[in-house]
Amino acid sequence: MRRKIFLNYTIPEKYRLGAPIRQDSHLSDGKMLRWDGAMQAVYSPVYQGGKPILLGHIPEMGEGDALAALDAAYRAYDLGRGVWPTQKPKDRIRCMEAFVALMKTMRDEVVKRLMWEIGKTLGDSESEFDRTLAYIVDTIREYEEMSRQAAELRLAGGVYAQIRRGPLGVVLCLGPYNYPLNETFCLLIPAILMGNTVVFKPARHGILLLSPLMEAFAEAFPKGVVNILYGSGSTVVPPVMRSGKVDALALIGSSRSANAIRQYHPRPNRLRTVLGLEAKNPAVVMPDADLDLAVSECVLGALSFNGQRCTALKLLFVHESIAKSFTKAFVHRVAALRCGLPWEAGVRLTPLPEPGKPDYLQALVADAEAQGAKVINEGGGAREESFFYPAVLYPVDKGMRIYHEEQFGPVVPIVPFTSISEPVARICESHYGQQVSLFSQNIDELAPLIDGLVNQVCRVNINSQCQRGPDVYPFTGRKDSAVGTLSVHDALRSFSIRTMVACKAFEANRKLLKALLNSGKSNFVNAGVTPCNQRLFQGSSGDLD
């Protein structure tokens, strides 16, 4: 029988939070400002005595506070003339490395807050922190290489040019609750490093983990580079966008939210967007698939962090010839997953942070059952406060809500199919186009599938679950799943634009350019001494491309 996870549990001393956290300051214009206004309560998905545990309070900021933070970022950017956007790359790197050093000292506290705020297991919380640090270091190295390559002056068509990537301006950054550190920083860090200034609003869950990091931002970066907003998004985001001072919107969330936010901007054609949105990633299990491997990867893909990942497998197509064997093995694997509290060893299934999520999942299950599907795993769909035991639904068809809606939780729909044209048609008709997982050993079947599906989704996974990493690989989507590409290299490009200084290659300009380079007075025209540039100084008339 499944255990009651909120009954008679103990909290190890190492993971106790103590008194509720009162976050009564916020970062704006380089200073930690005291907050004396209204506060918003933050609760854990962990219950005690039938109620969610109070974790602390955060500022309930309003329109005036939001505009003050925006103005700080706007002044720091100063229409591209501020200290940060005009700094040399090596100086920005020095600031980012200082932030990394400070962040490393806060690991234990951030990991503990991840567990308590969003119910992420200890191992996954530690992995999120460590992966985020590695991402920042890799981004710094990539930025160094990008800057080194940009050091070469060019001569083409009788025109000298220094070409670099420049910042976009003021960035409004809105991160997700499921990876409130990693995915948020995958937006925030490249935006900052490229010379933009940022107004950052944390997700509604996973918000207290930012508190230890605010002073690190304040200490590592010039004033106004990073500014943090608290409060309701519907209150603080619209006035920031209506101001017209935001040059780029970076958001990981829903397309509905992204569309609504963009509409507030008075000059939408000037607004650059970098968006990670919904996905309904399918798996397609062919008759010749390695069954044990397919089941293992599909359980992992569907239920890691309770299925609360945009890359999760949210629809499993299984050929009818192996459906019985697959579902039996799948249910057996799900039953072996341990449910419990985040700090408990071996736990895989934990409470859900969104208060309304269990009700929503129950509604999806009820709709599927009303139309002929069954919950085929024992205890599937059972609920205890904020905990929802995974429900495996079979057989699912296109008339059910779960076939179309992104559940973002532990409900696993399995769809039997007879012809490969059925799952392919679903993928082509879908509003989403992030990834797909194909399970087969037959290259004659795989080859044409791959060639067609790479033009429907942005990553085809062979005999493995859908996933984001490694972070050096591009992460994006087609259709309503993304705008822009996030990876170590691509994110730097997403938050910048190519810009150049050019002059015709007659002798007076050559001498002027040489003097400008030797003076070191410009941070942009500052190519350094490279073989190509030395030839330029010597009067070479050949192309430097």
MIDO-856368 format. One line per field, with one value per residue (C-alpha): chain; residue number from 1; x, y, z. Coordinates in Angstrom, 3 decimals. Layout:
chain c(A,...)
n c(NUM,...)
xx c(X,...)
yy c(Y,...)
zz c(Z,...)
END
This chain:
chain c(A,A,A,A,A,A,A,A,A,A,A,A,A,A,A,A,A,A,A,A,A,A,A,A,A,A,A,A,A,A,A,A,A,A,A,A,A,A,A,A,A,A,A,A,A,A,A,A,A,A,A,A,A,A,A,A,A,A,A,A,A,A,A,A,A,A,A,A,A,A,A,A,A,A,A,A,A,A,A,A,A,A,A,A,A,A,A,A,A,A,A,A,A,A,A,A,A,A,A,A,A,A,A,A,A,A,A,A,A,A,A,A,A,A,A,A,A,A,A,A,A,A,A,A,A,A,A,A,A,A,A,A,A,A,A,A,A,A,A,A,A,A,A,A,A,A,A,A,A,A,A,A,A,A,A,A,A,A,A,A,A,A,A,A,A,A,A,A,A,A,A,A,A,A,A,A,A,A,A,A,A,A,A,A,A,A,A,A,A,A,A,A,A,A,A,A,A,A,A,A,A,A,A,A,A,A,A,A,A,A,A,A,A,A,A,A,A,A,A,A,A,A,A,A,A,A,A,A,A,A,A,A,A,A,A,A,A,A,A,A,A,A,A,A,A,A,A,A,A,A,A,A,A,A,A,A,A,A,A,A,A,A,A,A,A,A,A,A,A,A,A,A,A,A,A,A,A,A,A,A,A,A,A,A,A,A,A,A,A,A,A,A,A,A,A,A,A,A,A,A,A,A,A,A,A,A,A,A,A,A,A,A,A,A,A,A,A,A,A,A,A,A,A,A,A,A,A,A,A,A,A,A,A,A,A,A,A,A,A,A,A,A,A,A,A,A,A,A,A,A,A,A,A,A,A,A,A,A,A,A,A,A,A,A,A,A,A,A,A,A,A,A,A,A,A,A,A,A,A,A,A,A,A,A,A,A,A,A,A,A,A,A,A,A,A,A,A,A,A,A,A,A,A,A,A,A,A,A,A,A,A,A,A,A,A,A,A,A,A,A,A,A,A,A,A,A,A,A,A,A,A,A,A,A,A,A,A,A,A,A,A,A,A,A,A,A,A,A,A,A,A,A,A,A,A,A,A,A,A,A,A,A,A,A,A,A,A,A,A,A,A,A,A,A,A,A,A,A,A,A,A,A,A,A,A,A,A,A,A,A,A,A,A,A,A,A,A,A,A,A,A,A,A,A,A,A,A,A,A,A,A,A,A,A,A,A,A,A,A,A,A,A,A,A,A,A,A,A,A,A,A,A,A,A,A,A,A,A,A,A,A,A,A,A,A)
n c(1,2,3,4,5,6,7,8,9,10,11,12,13,14,15,16,17,18,19,20,21,22,23,24,25,26,27,28,29,30,31,32,33,34,35,36,37,38,39,40,41,42,43,44,45,46,47,48,49,50,51,52,53,54,55,56,57,58,59,60,61,62,63,64,65,66,67,68,69,70,71,72,73,74,75,76,77,78,79,80,81,82,83,84,85,86,87,88,89,90,91,92,93,94,95,96,97,98,99,100,101,102,103,104,105,106,107,108,109,110,111,112,113,114,115,116,117,118,119,120,121,122,123,124,125,126,127,128,129,130,131,132,133,134,135,136,137,138,139,140,141,142,143,144,145,146,147,148,149,150,151,152,153,154,155,156,157,158,159,160,161,162,163,164,165,166,167,168,169,170,171,172,173,174,175,176,177,178,179,180,181,182,183,184,185,186,187,188,189,190,191,192,193,194,195,196,197,198,199,200,201,202,203,204,205,206,207,208,209,210,211,212,213,214,215,216,217,218,219,220,221,222,223,224,225,226,227,228,229,230,231,232,233,234,235,236,237,238,239,240,241,242,243,244,245,246,247,248,249,250,251,252,253,254,255,256,257,258,259,260,261,262,263,264,265,266,267,268,269,270,271,272,273,274,275,276,277,278,279,280,281,282,283,284,285,286,287,288,289,290,291,292,293,294,295,296,297,298,299,300,301,302,303,304,305,306,307,308,309,310,311,312,313,314,315,316,317,318,319,320,321,322,323,324,325,326,327,328,329,330,331,332,333,334,335,336,337,338,339,340,341,342,343,344,345,346,347,348,349,350,351,352,353,354,355,356,357,358,359,360,361,362,363,364,365,366,367,368,369,370,371,372,373,374,375,376,377,378,379,380,381,382,383,384,385,386,387,388,389,390,391,392,393,394,395,396,397,398,399,400,401,402,403,404,405,406,407,408,409,410,411,412,413,414,415,416,417,418,419,420,421,422,423,424,425,426,427,428,429,430,431,432,433,434,435,436,437,438,439,440,441,442,443,444,445,446,447,448,449,450,451,452,453,454,455,456,457,458,459,460,461,462,463,464,465,466,467,468,469,470,471,472,473,474,475,476,477,478,479,480,481,482,483,484,485,486,487,488,489,490,491,492,493,494,495,496,497,498,499,500,501,502,503,504,505,506,507,508,509,510,511,512,513,514,515,516,517,518,519,520,521,522,523,524,525,526,527,528,529,530,531,532,533,534,535,536,537,538,539,540,541,542,543,544,545)
xx c(0.000,1.260,2.593,1.077,3.887,2.631,2.042,4.629,7.576,10.772,12.933,16.695,18.393,20.512,17.431,15.351,14.627,13.965,11.770,9.917,12.137,11.207,12.630,12.242,14.728,15.131,17.887,17.500,20.075,22.918,21.566,19.672,16.655,14.595,10.970,8.360,5.245,2.801,4.183,3.101,3.217,5.245,4.128,5.774,4.141,5.045,2.090,2.026,-1.144,-3.256,-1.845,1.039,4.073,4.689,8.206,8.323,7.227,8.340,7.587,4.258,5.558,3.374,3.514,5.669,8.242,8.361,8.943,11.689,13.534,13.044,14.377,17.489,18.159,17.365,19.821,22.523,22.152,21.869,20.875,23.970,26.350,26.454,29.439,28.213,27.257,30.493,32.843,35.499,34.596,37.400,35.914,32.447,34.030,35.817,32.482,30.823,33.689,33.299,29.615,30.460,32.861,30.173,27.482,29.590,29.465,25.645,25.127,23.747,21.202,19.975,19.654,17.647,15.271,14.788,13.596,11.212,9.770,9.113,9.414,12.485,14.452,17.769,19.724,17.896,18.290,22.018,22.254,20.380,22.772,25.905,24.674,23.912,27.423,28.872,26.641,27.911,31.558,30.969,29.210,32.158,34.553,32.352,32.147,35.933,36.241,33.609,35.510,38.817,37.403,35.938,39.395,40.283,39.822,38.454,39.120,36.656,35.562,37.830,36.279,37.900,35.565,35.607,32.634,31.417,28.223,26.591,23.855,20.163,19.387,17.105,15.943,12.870,13.608,10.846,11.896,9.945,9.120,10.207,13.870,13.849,17.636,18.959,16.534,16.237,20.014,20.164,18.351,19.862,23.575,24.066,21.873,24.086,27.384,26.546,26.229,22.474,20.935,18.199,14.930,14.315,11.100,11.445,8.826,5.871,7.315,11.001,11.346,13.045,16.104,16.986,17.429,20.962,22.019,20.816,23.749,26.093,24.533,24.847,28.500,29.656,28.047,27.865,24.728,21.623,22.864,20.622,17.325,14.829,11.048,8.762,4.984,2.225,3.186,-0.171,0.643,4.327,4.863,2.285,3.580,7.162,6.203,3.918,6.836,8.426,11.813,12.154,14.195,14.016,11.628,13.179,10.565,10.220,6.560,3.339,2.600,-0.538,1.559,4.122,1.450,-0.269,2.979,4.139,0.872,1.597,4.662,3.899,6.505,6.369,8.510,11.435,10.982,13.332,11.926,13.673,10.984,10.833,7.190,4.993,5.668,3.756,6.716,5.701,7.470,6.897,7.613,7.898,7.259,10.984,12.003,14.159,11.243,13.216,15.124,11.974,10.085,13.006,13.504,9.775,9.279,12.256,11.084,7.482,7.969,11.317,10.474,6.856,6.655,7.050,9.502,8.891,11.045,9.036,7.450,3.773,2.236,3.372,2.485,2.990,2.443,-0.532,1.495,3.583,1.132,0.208,3.826,4.813,2.001,2.589,6.298,5.641,3.179,5.632,8.367,6.074,5.107,8.788,9.237,9.438,7.156,7.985,9.513,12.394,15.142,14.393,16.895,15.786,12.617,11.505,7.941,7.318,4.573,3.540,4.208,1.224,-1.820,-4.339,-2.375,-3.875,-7.403,-6.414,-4.808,-7.858,-10.030,-7.846,-8.073,-11.847,-12.306,-10.234,-12.081,-15.437,-14.361,-13.107,-9.584,-8.653,-6.118,-4.121,-1.738,-2.808,-3.435,-3.004,-4.522,-4.718,-4.192,-2.887,-2.926,-0.374,0.830,-0.611,0.275,1.064,-1.885,-1.096,-3.990,-4.705,-6.001,-5.995,-7.316,-7.600,-11.037,-9.603,-8.223,-5.045,-4.227,-3.967,-3.275,0.148,-0.452,2.865,2.432,2.352,-0.349,0.953,-1.292,-0.515,-1.930,-1.955,-1.354,-1.394,0.305,3.230,1.188,-0.952,1.734,3.363,0.055,-0.303,3.182,2.529,-0.845,0.373,0.770,4.052,7.355,10.078,11.261,10.283,11.668,11.792,12.305,13.316,16.223,15.203,17.159,14.843,11.988,14.048,15.715,12.586,11.068,14.133,14.244,10.629,10.469,13.536,11.374,8.583,10.582,14.048,15.442,14.825,16.015,16.833,16.111,16.325,14.063,13.640,15.939,17.592,21.245,24.100,23.947,26.406,23.737,21.029,17.770,14.794,11.494,9.268,5.691,4.436,7.254,9.983,11.361,15.141,17.704,19.201,22.545,25.928,26.750,23.310,22.066,24.903,23.794,20.128,20.835,23.007,23.151,25.992,27.288,30.328,32.549,33.672,35.707,36.856,40.372,42.224,45.529,44.273,41.663,44.256,46.454,43.478,42.381,45.906,46.115,42.697,43.723,47.064,45.482,43.292,40.716,37.857,36.534,34.859,37.636,40.181,41.300,44.720,47.793,46.952,48.746,45.993,45.985,49.748,49.496,46.930,49.303,52.044,49.845,48.817,46.135,45.008,41.688,41.808,38.837)
yy c(0.000,3.470,5.342,8.545,10.999,13.750,11.414,11.235,12.432,13.858,16.649,16.132,18.956,19.819,20.633,22.552,26.150,27.510,30.602,31.850,33.992,37.654,39.017,42.697,44.097,44.065,44.915,48.091,50.498,48.529,48.799,46.506,48.682,48.246,47.248,48.490,47.835,44.964,41.431,38.272,34.880,32.026,28.461,25.109,22.188,20.244,20.002,19.707,19.264,19.493,22.868,23.943,25.091,28.841,29.470,33.247,36.533,38.595,42.205,42.825,45.485,47.812,49.814,52.601,50.146,48.325,51.545,52.572,49.297,49.773,53.329,52.059,49.606,52.286,54.752,52.096,51.306,55.027,54.418,52.283,54.829,53.478,51.937,48.348,48.331,50.119,48.041,45.795,42.080,41.274,43.688,42.135,38.702,39.844,40.888,37.589,35.585,37.560,36.615,32.933,32.987,34.472,32.092,29.024,29.887,29.802,26.267,24.620,27.360,27.574,23.767,23.670,26.350,24.572,21.483,23.388,25.770,23.513,19.999,19.119,16.169,16.733,15.139,17.147,20.367,19.815,18.995,22.167,24.324,22.602,22.577,26.297,27.079,24.985,26.798,30.196,29.092,27.634,30.834,32.913,30.740,30.969,34.743,34.915,32.945,35.087,38.224,36.788,36.037,39.540,41.010,40.594,43.686,43.009,44.483,43.679,45.646,48.526,48.931,48.298,47.017,46.065,43.735,42.756,41.684,44.475,44.502,44.964,47.301,46.767,43.154,42.081,38.553,36.218,32.726,29.480,27.821,24.295,25.288,28.644,28.770,26.980,28.043,31.554,31.944,30.535,33.747,36.109,35.307,35.656,38.770,40.408,39.234,40.703,44.192,44.433,45.682,43.591,43.847,40.400,39.035,35.601,32.893,32.701,29.492,29.072,32.708,32.637,30.901,34.204,35.987,34.703,35.673,39.287,40.649,38.744,40.509,43.846,43.258,41.815,44.162,47.951,49.627,49.212,46.182,43.771,44.914,42.562,42.789,41.000,40.785,39.771,39.618,41.079,44.141,44.820,43.586,45.654,49.103,48.050,46.993,49.981,52.311,51.344,51.206,47.425,46.338,42.570,40.152,36.918,34.511,30.824,30.030,29.848,31.257,32.839,34.854,35.770,36.978,39.063,40.666,41.553,43.342,45.869,47.209,50.418,49.583,45.799,45.789,47.041,44.368,41.376,38.190,35.107,32.639,29.079,28.016,24.922,21.510,18.275,16.049,12.581,9.254,6.788,3.155,0.925,-2.847,-3.707,-1.378,-2.631,-2.884,-2.666,0.383,2.074,1.553,2.789,5.939,6.679,6.390,8.677,11.087,11.208,11.370,13.011,15.877,14.672,15.445,19.180,19.828,21.355,18.543,15.805,13.070,13.989,11.586,7.988,6.357,2.580,0.171,-2.042,-5.224,-4.487,-2.297,-5.036,-5.845,-2.194,-1.079,-4.010,-3.220,0.525,0.148,-2.140,0.508,3.284,1.199,0.919,4.713,5.883,8.729,10.966,14.236,15.950,15.249,11.506,9.144,7.503,9.574,10.144,11.492,14.552,17.117,19.577,23.299,24.694,24.800,24.171,21.453,18.345,19.549,20.117,16.691,15.027,16.774,15.448,11.923,12.142,13.383,10.517,7.934,9.302,8.657,5.119,5.299,3.569,4.273,1.069,1.433,0.681,3.875,6.020,9.462,9.149,12.423,13.524,17.286,18.584,15.123,13.437,9.802,9.207,8.120,5.973,6.239,3.646,3.628,7.346,8.848,12.254,12.963,13.365,16.557,14.796,14.063,17.785,19.674,19.923,18.298,19.426,16.859,13.111,11.927,9.609,9.049,6.005,5.939,2.658,2.951,0.596,2.761,5.132,7.697,8.180,9.580,11.437,13.144,14.129,15.659,17.574,18.888,19.866,23.533,22.555,21.488,21.045,17.403,13.783,10.438,7.523,3.965,1.495,-0.675,-0.602,1.932,1.482,2.823,5.367,7.078,8.501,9.349,11.348,13.200,14.309,15.007,17.261,19.737,19.483,19.544,20.824,17.678,14.037,11.686,8.114,5.476,8.080,10.489,14.124,16.465,19.849,19.076,19.101,22.886,23.291,21.885,24.183,24.224,25.645,24.711,25.280,26.583,27.737,26.078,28.726,31.919,32.099,29.471,28.815,27.102,28.295,29.720,30.580,32.423,34.942,35.577,35.765,38.610,40.609,41.996,42.306,45.845,47.362,50.373,50.808,53.179,53.317,52.028,55.126,56.096,58.792,56.432,53.668,55.964,57.159,53.596,52.603,55.571,54.747,51.146,52.110,54.709,52.213,54.939,52.985,49.798,48.809,49.579,47.781,44.824,44.203,42.957,39.967,38.774,40.169,43.494,43.736,43.376,46.151,48.429,47.656,48.862,45.529,45.982,42.343,41.203,40.262,37.904)
zz c(0.000,-0.835,2.196,3.547,2.907,5.245,8.201,10.996,8.935,10.394,9.028,9.322,11.205,8.151,6.074,8.586,7.665,11.110,11.471,8.362,6.144,5.957,2.725,3.544,1.022,-2.728,-5.220,-7.276,-8.690,-7.108,-3.566,-1.222,-0.496,2.654,2.051,4.500,2.423,2.091,2.134,0.310,2.048,0.530,1.282,0.765,-1.055,2.091,4.483,8.246,10.273,7.127,6.084,3.839,5.803,5.787,4.460,4.617,3.117,0.128,-0.880,-2.592,-4.954,-6.999,-10.195,-8.768,-7.425,-10.757,-12.674,-10.236,-10.899,-14.637,-14.490,-12.683,-15.522,-18.110,-16.524,-16.285,-19.987,-20.835,-24.452,-24.905,-23.402,-19.837,-18.109,-18.552,-22.250,-23.232,-21.078,-22.533,-22.557,-20.109,-17.566,-17.833,-17.452,-14.298,-12.796,-13.745,-12.232,-9.012,-8.969,-9.491,-6.549,-4.302,-5.592,-4.759,-1.062,-1.076,-2.403,0.731,1.407,-2.187,-2.420,0.819,-0.398,-3.737,-1.865,0.372,-2.217,-5.194,-3.792,-5.853,-4.493,-2.754,-5.610,-8.277,-6.278,-5.919,-9.615,-10.551,-8.554,-9.856,-13.440,-13.206,-11.994,-14.819,-17.305,-16.133,-16.406,-19.880,-20.950,-19.776,-21.784,-24.871,-24.509,-24.272,-27.514,-29.226,-28.197,-29.362,-32.803,-32.997,-32.431,-36.102,-38.222,-41.653,-45.069,-47.838,-50.887,-49.956,-46.495,-43.116,-40.354,-36.710,-36.182,-32.742,-31.053,-29.076,-26.410,-27.131,-24.221,-21.222,-20.798,-18.835,-17.590,-16.350,-15.306,-14.668,-11.365,-12.282,-12.742,-10.937,-10.749,-13.837,-16.560,-15.186,-15.193,-18.732,-19.653,-17.124,-17.385,-21.181,-21.199,-18.573,-20.056,-23.468,-21.924,-21.378,-18.149,-16.594,-14.710,-13.307,-11.785,-10.160,-10.723,-8.335,-6.834,-6.077,-5.131,-1.713,-3.138,-4.800,-1.476,-0.778,-4.314,-4.334,-2.383,-4.712,-7.698,-5.902,-5.040,-8.365,-10.901,-11.392,-10.118,-12.202,-14.146,-12.188,-10.642,-9.005,-8.867,-6.429,-6.412,-8.767,-12.428,-13.435,-11.316,-11.987,-15.566,-17.553,-16.477,-17.206,-20.726,-21.367,-20.665,-23.984,-22.238,-22.501,-25.519,-25.029,-23.320,-22.027,-20.742,-20.018,-19.469,-21.428,-24.872,-23.430,-20.970,-23.622,-26.051,-23.378,-22.211,-25.722,-26.422,-23.682,-25.502,-27.460,-30.140,-30.581,-33.724,-31.688,-28.988,-29.279,-27.731,-26.372,-25.326,-24.027,-24.169,-23.979,-25.428,-25.791,-26.581,-27.794,-27.703,-30.535,-29.619,-32.680,-32.754,-32.896,-30.062,-27.211,-24.793,-21.562,-22.794,-24.127,-20.864,-18.773,-20.840,-21.071,-17.298,-16.775,-19.463,-18.283,-14.503,-13.675,-11.297,-11.448,-15.172,-14.466,-17.302,-20.702,-22.141,-20.406,-22.491,-22.345,-24.888,-25.485,-28.803,-28.592,-31.460,-30.705,-31.251,-28.148,-26.219,-23.728,-22.911,-22.802,-20.468,-18.111,-17.832,-17.607,-14.719,-12.933,-13.181,-11.984,-8.946,-8.042,-7.895,-4.307,-3.270,-0.334,0.800,-1.042,1.494,1.782,0.182,-3.045,-3.434,-7.029,-6.628,-4.468,-3.665,-6.385,-5.809,-7.759,-5.425,-8.215,-10.031,-8.336,-9.172,-12.792,-13.103,-11.583,-14.164,-17.008,-15.639,-15.160,-18.736,-20.145,-18.047,-19.179,-22.773,-22.337,-20.942,-17.705,-14.988,-15.332,-12.380,-8.827,-6.877,-9.981,-9.528,-5.737,-3.950,-0.582,-0.068,-2.630,-3.627,-6.731,-7.373,-11.078,-13.204,-16.254,-18.733,-21.453,-24.147,-24.910,-28.145,-29.783,-28.324,-24.823,-23.311,-22.175,-25.830,-26.583,-23.331,-21.733,-18.346,-16.807,-14.069,-13.312,-15.709,-18.457,-21.499,-23.659,-27.201,-29.165,-32.917,-35.913,-38.553,-38.102,-40.016,-36.895,-34.537,-37.434,-38.242,-34.577,-34.536,-37.749,-36.569,-33.116,-32.146,-30.497,-31.993,-29.437,-29.432,-30.096,-28.919,-31.374,-30.124,-32.834,-33.990,-37.664,-39.695,-42.684,-40.542,-38.614,-41.567,-43.258,-39.875,-38.905,-42.220,-41.926,-38.195,-38.023,-39.952,-37.362,-34.130,-33.213,-31.640,-32.546,-29.799,-30.797,-28.122,-25.377,-23.544,-24.546,-22.645,-22.707,-22.168,-22.681,-22.504,-25.380,-27.730,-29.114,-27.169,-28.999,-30.615,-33.620,-33.767,-30.338,-28.381,-28.560,-30.044,-30.187,-29.220,-25.803,-25.363,-24.204,-27.646,-29.007,-25.918,-26.228,-29.789,-28.802,-26.385,-28.765,-32.270,-34.755,-34.941,-36.590,-37.136,-40.747,-42.885,-46.489,-46.935,-48.131,-46.560,-44.188,-42.763,-42.386,-40.330,-38.300,-37.593,-36.568,-34.199,-32.743,-32.114,-30.578,-28.307,-26.435,-25.961,-27.546,-25.976,-29.250,-31.751,-29.671,-31.707,-30.191,-32.021,-34.194,-37.351,-39.574,-37.793,-38.003,-41.779,-41.737,-39.825,-42.333,-45.155,-46.645,-49.248,-49.229,-47.827,-44.184,-44.512)
END
